[in-house]
Amino acid sequence: MEPRRVSGSAGPASLDHRGNPLSRERPRARRRHHPCPYPAMKGTAPLLSVRLENEHDVVVARQRARRIAELLGFEEPDVVRIAAAVSEVARNAVSRSSGGTVEFRYASGVPHRLRVVVSDLARDGAVLRQQLDLGGAEVEGLIGCRRLMDHFVVEELDGGGVRVVFGKNLRVGHRALSPQALLKLTQELALPPSRNLVDELQRQNHDLLQALAETQRLQQDLAQLNRELQDTNRGVVALYAELDERADSLRKASEAKTRFLSNMTHEFRSPLNSILSLTRMLDERMDGELNVEQAKQVSFIRKAASDLSDLVNDLLDLARVEAGKVPVRLSQFSVADLLSTLRGTTRPLVSAQGEVALVFDEAPEGVVLRTDEGKLAQVLRNLISNAIKFTERGEVRVSCEAAADGQIAFHVSDTGVGIAAADHERIFEEFAQVEHPLQQKVKGTGLGLPLARRLTELLGGAIRVESEPGRGSEFTVQIPMDYAGPPDLVVAPEMPLRHAASPGSGSPYLLVVDDDEISRYLLRSSLEAMGFAVAEANGAEACFAALRRSRPAAVLLDVVMPGMSGLAVLETIRGTSALERLPVILHTAALLGDADRQFAAARGAKIVAKQFGERVAWESDLRRALQNAGLPVSIPA
């Protein structure tokens, strides 16, 4: 039997693979809905045409598709994809119509590609497109072909029927075929294909086995990736668990640190306050004159105790701010009064500098703030103290101005050494020190500015600094004039005290309860100077024994004591009907939390901070508490 001829550009292009002439009149494509990306087949060169009439023609089309793909330089996986796609589309055309043609073309555009056109003269293009959109068993093979190819378009023909145009891009960097190369390729394709169906079946089986092997490899890779992903997920879960555990440990450590510092407040402050108070008594020659050397030694002791007290106070305040346990105690006050108080408390700092002037500008008239006066004053004192320390000559100026948006800004400027821009943030780090020759002459803990920033943020404001080396610095504290607080924070004024009745005429007798002998001695000295008779008790048992013997006019009670605490003693006193109206003043160096303060206030107890070193402020607080208890005591103007 004579082998069929397959026509190409090197042979009679109008003949099909059987040698029969092809009709030169072909129905033109009518594009609907899915425009063809190959306008009028422009820029393409015909390679081969195969007529489709039966299943054998489908096999031939598959053979020629494979051969063309190999000659064009496609890699083996793409060769198999192209052959499979051509075979499926051709089979679909033969099985559902009276036949058609397969045309292979080379497109020299960018990118270069192999283009295949399968014409099915008896099929409805609109129906086929709809089936492809909806899916289904009838077009499952065509849908698979669409996934395999880079281009896949269905076109309707004017005279009826459908044309499926699809193609595969050549690899990047492929050089366009020259006319000579195209001629050689078409001559190669003009040779008749093998008619041995067994060979083609073996080839298809080989392709299928390769595809199955590739699929199995991909499945194995996917399984490996899934295992790696599971391992990664387990690692991420374990990491998150470890992070949560560490965060919890850090939180507990922070809470433990805060509890430790709060509990040690009494242990730190009581001895320091006692030392400061005793040195003050020696300085004031309350028990006799001192010689020059003794006075010098006492001043050294007082200075060292004062520095240590400042360090302890800063550490405790910073720890409480970090733990979020510093309450905001609101009060209304004028800016003028605040600056006046600061002027009086900071002026002694200037005397040591000699060549530095401390200037307070006039405060805005009638400006009233509603915030925590103590914390704002502490912030400004820290800034003023720092400015004086690092200014050898010139001035430190304090001013303020009200803003239109309900804010107020306090400025502390100096003519000191200045700060480099690179250190503007570093100075707000705990224990940070900026290297400068003047730094060696002044002492500091490096906690003042960090604490000032935390307290300012607690008041809803911010601190900013403008400074250059050698040109001084200006710190600005800006806070709301009316503190609002975070939505979840309720700030309430202290509960009013329930005043005790006056104990009667004569010299009232007060009971001082404290486990620290020095504290009892210092408190007794001050109370006796006010005209009170004083009895002492060194703990809860001694207190109860004294109360059973006689009723005092008031009890001054320490909070942190061995055995029963002062709060427990207060609860016992209030639970005794004969003593339920006895005035009680809690005199303590401990930093009490909100719960303890509310506990004390609900039982009519006033709180006085044990700060013997600040004699004027301490005595003023003590006198006010005694007066609130109904005792005859005057408060100096």
Secondary structure in CASP SS format (residue, H / E / C, confidence):
PFRMAT SS
TARGET T0000
AUTHOR 0000-0000-0000
METHOD secondary structure of the structure
MODEL  1
M C 1.00
E C 1.00
P C 1.00
R C 1.00
R C 1.00
V C 1.00
S C 1.00
G C 1.00
S C 1.00
A C 1.00
G C 1.00
P C 1.00
A C 1.00
S C 1.00
L E 1.00
D C 1.00
H C 1.00
R C 1.00
G C 1.00
N C 1.00
P E 1.00
L C 1.00
S C 1.00
R C 1.00
E C 1.00
R C 1.00
P C 1.00
R C 1.00
A E 1.00
R E 1.00
R C 1.00
R C 1.00
H C 1.00
H C 1.00
P C 1.00
C C 1.00
P C 1.00
Y C 1.00
P H 1.00
A H 1.00
M H 1.00
K C 1.00
G C 1.00
T E 1.00
A E 1.00
P E 1.00
L E 1.00
L E 1.00
S E 1.00
V E 1.00
R E 1.00
L E 1.00
E C 1.00
N C 1.00
E H 1.00
H H 1.00
D H 1.00
V H 1.00
V H 1.00
V H 1.00
A H 1.00
R H 1.00
Q H 1.00
R H 1.00
A H 1.00
R H 1.00
R H 1.00
I H 1.00
A H 1.00
E H 1.00
L H 1.00
L C 1.00
G C 1.00
F C 1.00
E C 1.00
E H 1.00
P H 1.00
D H 1.00
V H 1.00
V H 1.00
R H 1.00
I H 1.00
A H 1.00
A H 1.00
A H 1.00
V H 1.00
S H 1.00
E H 1.00
V H 1.00
A H 1.00
R H 1.00
N H 1.00
A H 1.00
V H 1.00
S H 1.00
R H 1.00
S C 1.00
S C 1.00
G C 1.00
G E 1.00
T E 1.00
V E 1.00
E E 1.00
F E 1.00
R E 1.00
Y E 1.00
A E 1.00
S C 1.00
G C 1.00
V C 1.00
P C 1.00
H C 1.00
R E 1.00
L E 1.00
R E 1.00
V E 1.00
V E 1.00
V E 1.00
S E 1.00
D E 1.00
L C 1.00
A C 1.00
R C 1.00
D C 1.00
G H 1.00
A H 1.00
V H 1.00
L H 1.00
R H 1.00
Q H 1.00
Q H 1.00
L H 1.00
D H 1.00
L H 1.00
G C 1.00
G C 1.00
A H 1.00
E H 1.00
V H 1.00
E H 1.00
G H 1.00
L H 1.00
I H 1.00
G H 1.00
C H 1.00
R H 1.00
R H 1.00
L H 1.00
M C 1.00
D C 1.00
H E 1.00
F E 1.00
V E 1.00
V E 1.00
E E 1.00
E E 1.00
L E 1.00
D C 1.00
G C 1.00
G C 1.00
G C 1.00
V E 1.00
R E 1.00
V E 1.00
V E 1.00
F E 1.00
G E 1.00
K E 1.00
N E 1.00
L C 1.00
R C 1.00
V C 1.00
G C 1.00
H C 1.00
R C 1.00
A C 1.00
L C 1.00
S C 1.00
P H 1.00
Q H 1.00
A H 1.00
L H 1.00
L H 1.00
K H 1.00
L H 1.00
T H 1.00
Q H 1.00
E H 1.00
L H 1.00
A H 1.00
L C 1.00
P C 1.00
P C 1.00
S C 1.00
R C 1.00
N C 1.00
L H 1.00
V H 1.00
D H 1.00
E H 1.00
L H 1.00
Q H 1.00
R H 1.00
Q H 1.00
N H 1.00
H H 1.00
D H 1.00
L H 1.00
L H 1.00
Q H 1.00
A H 1.00
L H 1.00
A H 1.00
E H 1.00
T H 1.00
Q H 1.00
R H 1.00
L H 1.00
Q H 1.00
Q H 1.00
D H 1.00
L H 1.00
A H 1.00
Q H 1.00
L H 1.00
N H 1.00
R H 1.00
E H 1.00
L H 1.00
Q H 1.00
D H 1.00
T H 1.00
N H 1.00
R H 1.00
G H 1.00
V H 1.00
V H 1.00
A H 1.00
L H 1.00
Y H 1.00
A H 1.00
E H 1.00
L H 1.00
D H 1.00
E H 1.00
R H 1.00
A H 1.00
D H 1.00
S H 1.00
L H 1.00
R H 1.00
K H 1.00
A H 1.00
S H 1.00
E H 1.00
A H 1.00
K H 1.00
T H 1.00
R H 1.00
F H 1.00
L H 1.00
S H 1.00
N H 1.00
M H 1.00
T H 1.00
H H 1.00
E H 1.00
F H 1.00
R H 1.00
S H 1.00
P H 1.00
L H 1.00
N H 1.00
S H 1.00
I H 1.00
L H 1.00
S H 1.00
L H 1.00
T H 1.00
R H 1.00
M H 1.00
L H 1.00
D H 1.00
E C 1.00
R C 1.00
M C 1.00
D C 1.00
G C 1.00
E C 1.00
L C 1.00
N C 1.00
V H 1.00
E H 1.00
Q H 1.00
A H 1.00
K H 1.00
Q H 1.00
V H 1.00
S H 1.00
F H 1.00
I H 1.00
R H 1.00
K H 1.00
A H 1.00
A H 1.00
S H 1.00
D H 1.00
L H 1.00
S H 1.00
D H 1.00
L H 1.00
V H 1.00
N H 1.00
D H 1.00
L H 1.00
L H 1.00
D H 1.00
L H 1.00
A H 1.00
R H 1.00
V H 1.00
E H 1.00
A C 1.00
G C 1.00
K C 1.00
V C 1.00
P C 1.00
V C 1.00
R C 1.00
L C 1.00
S E 1.00
Q E 1.00
F E 1.00
S E 1.00
V H 1.00
A H 1.00
D H 1.00
L H 1.00
L H 1.00
S H 1.00
T H 1.00
L H 1.00
R H 1.00
G H 1.00
T H 1.00
T H 1.00
R H 1.00
P H 1.00
L H 1.00
V H 1.00
S H 1.00
A C 1.00
Q C 1.00
G C 1.00
E C 1.00
V E 1.00
A E 1.00
L E 1.00
V E 1.00
F E 1.00
D C 1.00
E C 1.00
A C 1.00
P C 1.00
E C 1.00
G C 1.00
V C 1.00
V E 1.00
L E 1.00
R E 1.00
T E 1.00
D C 1.00
E H 1.00
G H 1.00
K H 1.00
L H 1.00
A H 1.00
Q H 1.00
V H 1.00
L H 1.00
R H 1.00
N H 1.00
L H 1.00
I H 1.00
S H 1.00
N H 1.00
A H 1.00
I H 1.00
K H 1.00
F C 1.00
T C 1.00
E C 1.00
R C 1.00
G E 1.00
E E 1.00
V E 1.00
R E 1.00
V E 1.00
S E 1.00
C E 1.00
E E 1.00
A E 1.00
A C 1.00
A C 1.00
D C 1.00
G C 1.00
Q E 1.00
I E 1.00
A E 1.00
F E 1.00
H E 1.00
V E 1.00
S E 1.00
D E 1.00
T C 1.00
G C 1.00
V C 1.00
G C 1.00
I C 1.00
A C 1.00
A H 1.00
A H 1.00
D H 1.00
H C 1.00
E C 1.00
R H 1.00
I H 1.00
F H 1.00
E C 1.00
E C 1.00
F C 1.00
A C 1.00
Q C 1.00
V C 1.00
E C 1.00
H C 1.00
P H 1.00
L H 1.00
Q H 1.00
Q H 1.00
K C 1.00
V C 1.00
K C 1.00
G C 1.00
T C 1.00
G C 1.00
L C 1.00
G H 1.00
L H 1.00
P H 1.00
L H 1.00
A H 1.00
R H 1.00
R H 1.00
L H 1.00
T H 1.00
E H 1.00
L H 1.00
L C 1.00
G C 1.00
G C 1.00
A E 1.00
I E 1.00
R E 1.00
V E 1.00
E E 1.00
S E 1.00
E C 1.00
P C 1.00
G C 1.00
R C 1.00
G C 1.00
S E 1.00
E E 1.00
F E 1.00
T E 1.00
V E 1.00
Q E 1.00
I E 1.00
P E 1.00
M C 1.00
D E 1.00
Y C 1.00
A C 1.00
G C 1.00
P C 1.00
P C 1.00
D C 1.00
L C 1.00
V C 1.00
V C 1.00
A C 1.00
P C 1.00
E C 1.00
M C 1.00
P C 1.00
L C 1.00
R C 1.00
H C 1.00
A C 1.00
A C 1.00
S C 1.00
P C 1.00
G C 1.00
S C 1.00
G C 1.00
S C 1.00
P C 1.00
Y E 1.00
L E 1.00
L E 1.00
V E 1.00
V E 1.00
D C 1.00
D C 1.00
D C 1.00
E H 1.00
I H 1.00
S H 1.00
R H 1.00
Y H 1.00
L H 1.00
L H 1.00
R H 1.00
S H 1.00
S H 1.00
L H 1.00
E H 1.00
A H 1.00
M C 1.00
G C 1.00
F C 1.00
A E 1.00
V E 1.00
A E 1.00
E E 1.00
A E 1.00
N C 1.00
G C 1.00
A H 1.00
E H 1.00
A H 1.00
C H 1.00
F H 1.00
A H 1.00
A H 1.00
L H 1.00
R H 1.00
R H 1.00
S C 1.00
R C 1.00
P C 1.00
A C 1.00
A E 1.00
V E 1.00
L E 1.00
L E 1.00
D C 1.00
V C 1.00
V C 1.00
M C 1.00
P C 1.00
G C 1.00
M C 1.00
S C 1.00
G H 1.00
L H 1.00
A H 1.00
V H 1.00
L H 1.00
E H 1.00
T H 1.00
I H 1.00
R H 1.00
G C 1.00
T C 1.00
S H 1.00
A H 1.00
L H 1.00
E C 1.00
R C 1.00
L C 1.00
P C 1.00
V E 1.00
I E 1.00
L E 1.00
H E 1.00
T E 1.00
A C 1.00
A C 1.00
L C 1.00
L C 1.00
G C 1.00
D H 1.00
A H 1.00
D H 1.00
R H 1.00
Q H 1.00
F H 1.00
A H 1.00
A H 1.00
A H 1.00
R C 1.00
G C 1.00
A E 1.00
K E 1.00
I E 1.00
V E 1.00
A E 1.00
K C 1.00
Q C 1.00
F C 1.00
G C 1.00
E C 1.00
R H 1.00
V H 1.00
A H 1.00
W H 1.00
E H 1.00
S H 1.00
D H 1.00
L H 1.00
R H 1.00
R H 1.00
A H 1.00
L H 1.00
Q H 1.00
N H 1.00
A C 1.00
G C 1.00
L C 1.00
P C 1.00
V C 1.00
S C 1.00
I C 1.00
P C 1.00
A C 1.00
END
